[in-house]
Amino acid sequence: MKEATIKVTEKEKQVLQNIVNSEFMAVSGEDMVGVPIWSWSATNRSRSLAGALGSLTKKNLVVSKVEKEGRTVFLTKAGFDIAMADAVSDAVSKIDAEAAAKAEAEEVEIAEIEAIEADVEVVS
């Protein structure tokens, strides 16, 4: 049986990353599943991110609860999996970009060395 793919918008990805990277998230890895943080920490008090948080709740990627002190949110296992997949994808993209930049710099350096060698006269 094929698993359903959950599509996540850029704003929803941002909210997931805000939850993972929240100063109130005292654990790491899969231990983050079910650990509540303040909802305003997930949205940075942005209305558009609040809308994305609502969408994540409807998709069962995040659970929202009203507490005495305010609203909290936490990741479900599916939300955690998507947040981590996105983080890995971003890390791979960054590594690829760094590798491409390094390769380009090495090509420039080789070209400069070849130009210098071409200018040098052999004296015997």
PLY file of the C-alpha trace (Angstrom):
ply
format ascii 1.0
element vertex 124
property float x
property float y
property float z
element edge 123
property int vertex1
property int vertex2
end_header
0.00 0.00 0.00
1.35 3.41 -0.99
1.66 6.04 1.76
-0.11 9.34 1.25
2.24 12.26 0.71
1.55 15.33 2.81
2.35 18.55 0.96
3.79 21.31 3.11
4.06 24.97 2.10
7.14 27.12 2.70
5.37 28.92 5.56
4.40 25.58 7.12
8.03 24.43 6.81
9.09 27.63 8.56
6.69 26.93 11.44
8.00 23.35 11.77
11.57 24.65 11.86
10.57 27.31 14.40
9.21 24.56 16.65
12.33 22.42 16.27
14.63 25.41 16.88
12.56 27.06 19.62
14.41 28.22 22.72
11.70 26.35 24.64
12.52 23.00 22.99
14.68 21.42 25.67
15.23 18.07 23.91
16.50 16.90 20.54
15.83 14.15 18.03
12.65 12.12 18.26
12.30 13.22 21.87
10.83 16.44 20.42
7.61 14.62 19.52
4.94 15.63 22.03
7.05 18.28 23.79
4.98 21.49 24.03
6.31 24.96 23.29
4.46 28.27 23.29
2.56 28.81 20.05
3.92 32.35 19.70
7.41 30.82 19.60
6.36 28.70 16.61
4.84 31.64 14.75
7.05 34.53 15.89
3.70 36.30 16.39
3.23 36.46 12.61
-0.36 36.22 11.37
0.64 34.40 8.20
2.64 31.89 10.23
-0.32 31.54 12.61
-2.38 30.54 9.57
0.30 28.04 8.59
0.22 26.65 12.14
-3.54 26.17 11.82
-2.99 24.33 8.55
-0.34 22.09 10.15
-2.84 21.28 12.91
-5.47 20.27 10.33
-2.87 18.04 8.66
-2.14 16.40 12.06
1.51 17.44 11.89
1.18 19.64 14.98
-1.14 19.50 17.97
-2.34 22.72 19.60
-3.62 22.93 23.19
-4.97 25.73 25.32
-3.27 25.85 28.73
-3.91 28.18 31.68
-0.94 30.35 30.67
-1.63 30.35 26.93
-1.63 28.15 23.85
1.03 25.50 23.33
1.88 23.38 20.29
3.86 20.22 19.79
5.03 18.07 16.90
3.41 14.77 16.05
5.65 11.97 14.75
4.63 12.83 11.18
5.38 16.52 11.80
8.76 15.64 13.25
9.57 13.41 10.25
8.75 16.21 7.81
10.71 18.80 9.82
13.76 16.53 9.88
13.49 15.63 6.18
13.34 19.33 5.36
16.33 20.08 7.61
18.35 17.29 5.96
17.37 18.54 2.51
18.51 22.07 3.43
21.79 20.73 4.81
22.45 18.70 1.65
21.70 21.75 -0.51
24.13 23.82 1.55
26.84 21.16 1.27
26.26 20.91 -2.50
26.53 24.70 -2.85
29.72 24.78 -0.77
31.24 21.95 -2.84
30.36 23.74 -6.09
31.90 26.98 -4.81
35.06 25.12 -3.74
35.35 23.39 -7.13
34.93 26.73 -8.90
37.60 28.34 -6.71
39.98 25.45 -7.47
39.36 25.88 -11.23
40.13 29.60 -10.97
43.30 28.86 -9.00
44.44 26.29 -11.61
43.77 28.78 -14.42
45.78 31.45 -12.58
48.70 29.05 -12.06
48.65 28.03 -15.73
48.64 31.72 -16.75
51.62 32.42 -14.50
53.49 29.37 -15.84
52.83 30.51 -19.42
54.36 33.91 -18.62
57.53 32.43 -17.09
60.48 32.10 -19.50
62.71 29.10 -19.21
66.32 30.24 -18.70
69.06 27.68 -19.36
0 1
1 2
2 3
3 4
4 5
5 6
6 7
7 8
8 9
9 10
10 11
11 12
12 13
13 14
14 15
15 16
16 17
17 18
18 19
19 20
20 21
21 22
22 23
23 24
24 25
25 26
26 27
27 28
28 29
29 30
30 31
31 32
32 33
33 34
34 35
35 36
36 37
37 38
38 39
39 40
40 41
41 42
42 43
43 44
44 45
45 46
46 47
47 48
48 49
49 50
50 51
51 52
52 53
53 54
54 55
55 56
56 57
57 58
58 59
59 60
60 61
61 62
62 63
63 64
64 65
65 66
66 67
67 68
68 69
69 70
70 71
71 72
72 73
73 74
74 75
75 76
76 77
77 78
78 79
79 80
80 81
81 82
82 83
83 84
84 85
85 86
86 87
87 88
88 89
89 90
90 91
91 92
92 93
93 94
94 95
95 96
96 97
97 98
98 99
99 100
100 101
101 102
102 103
103 104
104 105
105 106
106 107
107 108
108 109
109 110
110 111
111 112
112 113
113 114
114 115
115 116
116 117
117 118
118 119
119 120
120 121
121 122
122 123
